[in-house]
Amino acid sequence: MRLGVLDVGSNTVHLLVVDAHPGACPLPAHSHKAELRLAQLLDGDGAIGSAGVERLVSVVQDALTAAEDKGVEDLLPFATSAVRDAVNADEVLDRVRQETGVGLQVLTGEEEARLTFLAARRWFGWSAGKLLVIDIGGGSLEIAYGMDEEPDAAVSLPLGAGRLTAAWLPGDPPAPDDVRALRRHVRTEIARTVGDFSRLGAPDHVVATSKTFKQLARLAGAARSAEGLYVQRELKRESLENWVPRLAGMTAAERAELPGVSEGRANQLLAGALVAEAAMDLFAVERLEICPWALREGVILRRLDHMDQG
């Protein structure tokens, strides 16, 4: 069957269309993206303003049209931290439902972590052993660990690259004091969770998902995305530590000129790099591997599992 996953994230609204059936690898058929940056559209009270809601409705309508054009028979729509954390989330969801007919399922942070972990487990298989999975989104950071398809520990922290950039790094380039303050904040938040994971033992394999990690790995010399999903890509902490001060001294426009860095995400790459560096350091990770599958694939796999059981 042809499935569509509509992911209303903190940075983008992404429709992923796949051809899938239980027991088979989902094959991507079409991708439709629109930059929205909801995490940066929250007002001072933490609400998504009317302009942001109208833009969201318009983008969801466009995605629905694309899904119909591609023959999607089952649409799985969900929203993550930007909608989840908005004080007017219920009003936003009602408006989207009334104007588009789409009922967005709001995932909790832990659900995000668990579904992303499922995708990584299916991608790497049982031979990967105990997996530690790290995902940096626009609004939140998810970390999960375990031996099975359900992680033994999973946390979500409000440390997304877009959220942190808007709240902590107003300058372009950012002021050194602001960078230091953000670095301190990020490390304090992550350090609180380390004990929950370390008591479970050292992981056999550490993997990362998300556009932030893919861009950081590309900066450190990993293969371009054009070379395909099956090329192994890794990120070493030593390389990342060398890049962080360089990114801190650049403007967003200068970062956008770097290999693999998109113009739309260049402004938040430094915040993402600070989170990645802190996570790798505090979890004592020297190197990690980039996983092509993440939350959207986890949602698809969970849906296929339920079909199989039915």
C-alpha positions in Angstrom: 0.0 0.0 0.0 1.0 3.6 -0.4 1.4 5.4 3.0 1.9 9.0 3.7 3.4 10.4 6.8 2.7 14.1 7.5 5.2 15.4 10.0 4.5 18.9 11.4 7.9 19.5 13.0 9.5 22.5 14.6 11.3 23.5 11.4 9.4 21.9 8.5 6.2 20.3 7.5 7.3 17.2 5.7 5.1 14.7 3.8 6.9 11.4 3.1 5.2 9.0 0.8 6.3 5.4 0.8 5.3 2.1 -0.8 5.1 -0.4 2.1 3.7 -3.6 3.3 4.3 -5.6 6.5 7.6 -7.5 6.5 9.2 -5.3 3.8 11.4 -2.3 3.8 9.4 0.9 3.1 10.5 2.4 -0.2 10.4 6.2 -0.5 8.2 7.3 -3.4 7.8 11.1 -2.9 8.9 13.8 -0.5 7.2 17.2 -0.1 8.6 19.8 2.3 7.8 23.3 3.4 9.8 25.4 5.8 7.6 26.7 8.6 9.9 27.1 11.7 7.0 26.9 14.1 9.5 26.8 17.0 10.5 30.4 16.1 6.9 31.7 15.6 5.9 31.4 19.2 5.0 34.7 20.8 6.1 36.0 24.2 3.4 34.0 25.9 4.4 30.8 24.2 1.5 30.7 21.7 1.6 30.2 18.0 0.3 33.5 16.5 -2.5 33.9 14.0 0.0 34.3 11.1 1.7 31.1 12.1 -1.6 29.2 12.3 -2.7 30.5 8.9 0.6 29.5 7.4 0.4 26.0 9.0 -3.2 25.5 7.7 -2.0 26.5 4.2 1.0 24.2 4.3 -1.1 21.2 5.5 -3.5 21.8 2.7 -0.7 21.8 0.2 0.6 18.6 1.6 -2.8 17.0 1.4 -3.0 17.9 -2.3 0.4 16.4 -2.8 -0.7 13.2 -1.0 -3.8 12.9 -3.2 -1.7 13.5 -6.3 0.6 10.6 -5.4 -2.2 8.2 -4.6 -1.7 8.0 -0.8 -4.4 5.7 0.7 -3.5 6.1 4.3 -2.2 9.3 5.8 -0.5 9.3 9.2 -0.4 13.0 10.4 1.4 14.0 13.6 3.0 17.0 15.3 6.0 17.3 17.6 7.4 19.8 20.1 6.5 23.1 18.5 2.8 22.3 18.6 3.1 20.2 21.7 4.6 23.1 23.7 2.4 25.9 22.4 0.0 27.2 25.1 -2.7 27.4 22.4 -2.1 23.9 21.0 -5.7 22.8 21.3 -6.9 25.8 19.4 -4.3 25.3 16.7 -5.2 21.6 16.3 -8.9 22.5 16.1 -8.3 25.1 13.4 -6.2 22.7 11.3 -8.9 20.0 11.7 -11.8 22.4 10.8 -10.0 23.8 7.7 -8.2 20.8 6.4 -10.0 17.7 7.9 -6.6 16.6 9.2 -6.5 15.5 12.8 -2.9 15.8 13.9 -1.7 13.4 16.6 0.5 15.2 19.0 3.4 12.9 20.0 4.9 13.2 23.4 8.6 13.7 23.7 9.0 10.1 24.9 7.0 8.8 22.0 9.3 10.7 19.6 12.3 9.1 21.3 10.8 5.6 21.2 9.7 5.8 17.6 13.0 7.1 16.4 14.7 4.3 18.4 12.5 1.8 16.6 13.6 3.2 13.2 17.2 3.0 14.1 16.9 -0.5 15.5 15.2 -1.7 12.3 17.9 0.0 10.2 20.9 -1.4 12.0 19.4 -4.7 13.1 20.0 -6.9 16.1 23.7 -7.2 15.4 24.1 -3.6 16.5 23.6 -4.8 20.1 22.8 -2.2 22.7 21.9 1.0 20.9 22.2 4.6 22.0 20.2 6.9 19.7 20.5 10.7 19.7 18.2 13.0 17.7 18.3 16.8 17.6 15.2 18.4 16.2 14.1 22.0 15.9 12.3 22.0 19.2 13.7 19.1 21.3 16.5 16.6 21.8 15.6 12.9 22.1 17.8 10.3 23.6 17.0 6.6 23.8 18.9 3.4 24.8 18.2 -0.3 24.7 18.7 -3.8 23.4 15.2 -4.4 21.9 12.8 -2.6 19.7 11.4 -0.7 22.7 14.2 1.3 24.5 14.9 0.7 28.1 15.3 4.4 28.7 14.0 7.4 26.6 14.0 11.1 27.4 13.1 14.3 25.6 14.6 17.6 26.5 13.7 21.2 25.2 17.0 21.5 23.5 16.1 21.8 19.8 18.4 23.8 17.6 15.6 26.2 16.5 14.3 26.8 19.9 17.7 27.4 21.4 18.8 29.8 18.6 15.7 31.9 19.1 16.0 32.1 22.8 19.8 32.3 23.3 21.6 33.4 20.2 20.1 36.7 18.9 23.3 38.0 17.3 24.7 37.2 13.9 27.4 36.2 14.5 26.4 35.4 18.1 28.1 37.2 21.0 30.8 35.0 22.7 29.1 35.5 26.1 25.8 34.2 24.6 27.5 31.1 23.2 29.1 30.4 26.6 25.8 30.8 28.4 24.0 28.5 25.9 26.8 25.9 26.2 26.5 25.9 30.0 22.7 25.6 29.8 22.8 22.7 27.4 25.3 20.8 29.4 23.5 21.3 32.6 20.2 19.9 31.1 21.8 16.9 29.4 24.0 16.1 32.5 20.8 15.6 34.6 19.8 12.6 32.4 23.2 10.8 32.0 22.7 8.8 35.2 19.5 7.2 33.9 21.4 5.8 31.0 24.9 5.0 32.4 23.4 2.6 35.0 22.2 0.4 32.0 25.8 -0.1 30.8 27.8 1.1 27.9 26.2 1.0 24.4 27.6 -1.3 21.7 26.7 1.2 19.0 25.9 4.9 19.1 23.8 6.4 16.3 22.4 9.8 15.5 19.5 11.0 13.3 18.3 14.4 12.2 19.3 17.1 9.7 21.6 18.7 12.3 23.7 15.6 12.7 23.8 14.9 8.9 25.0 18.4 8.3 27.7 18.2 11.0 28.9 14.9 9.7 29.1 16.3 6.2 31.2 19.2 7.5 33.5 16.6 9.1 34.0 14.9 5.8 31.1 12.4 5.5 29.7 11.5 2.1 27.2 13.8 0.4 23.5 12.8 0.5 23.6 12.3 -3.3 25.8 9.2 -2.7 22.8 7.3 -1.3 21.4 5.9 1.9 23.7 3.0 2.2 27.0 4.8 2.4 28.2 4.7 6.0 28.5 8.1 7.5 30.0 8.9 10.9 30.8 11.9 13.1 33.8 11.9 15.4 33.8 14.1 18.5 37.2 15.4 17.8 36.1 16.7 14.4 33.0 18.3 16.0 35.0 20.0 18.7 37.2 21.6 16.0 34.1 22.9 14.2 32.2 24.4 17.1 34.4 27.5 17.6 34.6 28.0 13.8 30.8 28.0 13.5 30.5 30.3 16.5 32.6 32.9 14.6 30.5 32.8 11.4 27.4 34.6 10.4 24.5 32.6 9.2 25.3 33.5 5.6 28.8 32.3 6.0 27.6 29.0 7.4 25.2 28.6 4.5 28.3 28.5 2.2 29.7 25.4 3.9 29.3 22.0 2.3 26.0 20.3 3.1 24.5 23.3 5.0 21.2 24.5 3.8 20.4 28.2 3.9 17.2 27.6 5.9 19.1 25.9 8.7 22.4 27.8 8.7 21.3 30.1 11.5 20.6 27.3 13.9 23.5 25.0 13.1 25.7 26.4 15.9 23.1 25.7 18.6 22.7 22.2 17.1 26.5 21.7 17.2 26.6 22.8 20.8 23.9 20.2 21.7 25.7 17.5 19.7 29.0 18.2 21.2 27.6 18.2 24.8 25.7 14.9 24.2 28.8 13.2 22.8 31.0 14.5 25.6 28.7 13.8 28.5 27.8 10.3 27.2 31.5 9.6 26.5 30.9 9.0 22.8 34.1 9.3 20.6 32.3 8.5 17.3 28.7 7.9 16.2 27.1 6.7 13.0 24.4 8.6 11.1 21.2 6.7 10.7 19.1 7.6 7.5 15.9 6.6 9.2 14.3 8.6 12.0 10.9 9.5 13.4 8.9 9.4 10.2 10.1 6.0 9.4 9.4 4.9 13.0 5.8 6.0 12.6 5.5 4.0 9.4 7.0 0.9 10.9 4.7 1.1 13.9 1.7 1.4 11.6 2.9 -1.6 9.5 3.4 -3.6 12.7 -0.2 -2.9 13.7 -1.4 -4.0 10.3 0.5 -7.2 10.5 -1.0 -8.0 13.9 -4.5 -7.1 12.7 
